[in-house]
């Protein structure tokens, strides 16, 4: 009789441990999934930030504006009348640049 009770207690503990382990694995899996989703959302929000520079027309010259400022950050010494019609249209709309490297490359491109 005592052997039978010990056997029931043993199997009850084994089942309880298995169920607890399953719950722990499911919880950890859910946490990993949520962390991946948060990481992806953070990456998307970083990539959707506003451009740092905008190249627009200022008088008869091209000017660089920073973060939507009304005062030019940098004047580019290129006469717009000497540029192609396509370039003039793009500058009148505004050319958005994400960082300093893109700005430098843009200035080199229109200067040559």
N, C-alpha and C positions, 0 to 999 in steps of 0.2 A: 504494500500500500504506500509506503513511504517512497519507494522507488518511482511509483506512478506520479505522485505529487511533485517530486523533484524533476521528473521529465516534463510535466506541464509547465512548471515554473521556468525551466530552461528554454523551452520553445516559445513561451510568452516573452521572455527577455530577448530572444533572438529576433522574433517578429517585431518587437518594439524598437530594437536597434536598427533593423532594416528599414522600417518606416521612417524613423528619425533621420537616418542617413539619406534616404530618398528625398525627404523634405529639405535637408541641408543642401544637397546637390541642386535641387530645383531653385532654391533661393539664391545660391551663388551664380547659377546660370542666368537668372533674371537680372542680377546686379551687373554681370558682365555685359549683358545685352543693353541695359540702360546706360552704362558707361560708354559703350560704342555709339549709341544714339546721341548722347551729349557731345561726344568728340566730333561727330559729323556735323551736328548743329553749330558747334563753335567754329569749325572750319568754314562752314557756309557763311556765318555771320562775319568772319574776318574777310572773306573774299568779296562780300557785298558792301564793304565800306565805301564811303564817298571818295571820289578821286581827289588827290592832293592838289593837282594843278589843272588849270583850264587856260588854254591859249585862245585869246579872242582879239578882235580888232580894237585898237585904241587910237583914235585919230586916223592917220594913214599908216600906222605901224602895227605890227603884231606885238601883243603884250601877254605876259604870263600873270595870271591871277591865282592866288593861293586860297584854297578852301572857301570859295565864294565871296572873297573880299571884293570891294568895289575899287580899291586902290591897287594899281599894278604892282606886282612883286618884282617883275623884271621886264624891261623893254628889250625887244629883239630888234636889232638894227637892220631890218629888212623892209624895204619899201613894198607894200602890198601890190602896187601897180605893176611891179616887175614879176610878180608871181603868176602862175597859171590860173585860169578861171576856176578850175576845180579846187585848187588850194585856197583861193580867196573865199569860195563858198563854204568850204569846210571851216576856215577860221572865223567867218562871220557867224556860223552856227555854234562854234566852240569846239575845240579839240580837247578831250579829257585825257589826262595823263596820271597814272597811278603813283609814280615815285620819281625820285631824282634821276635815276638811270634812264627812264623813258623820256624825261624832259631833255636831258643832255643829248640823247640820240635824235630826238626831234629837231633840236636846234642845229645839230650837225647836218642833218638831212636837208633842211631848208636853206642852210648857209652855203651849201656846195652847189 
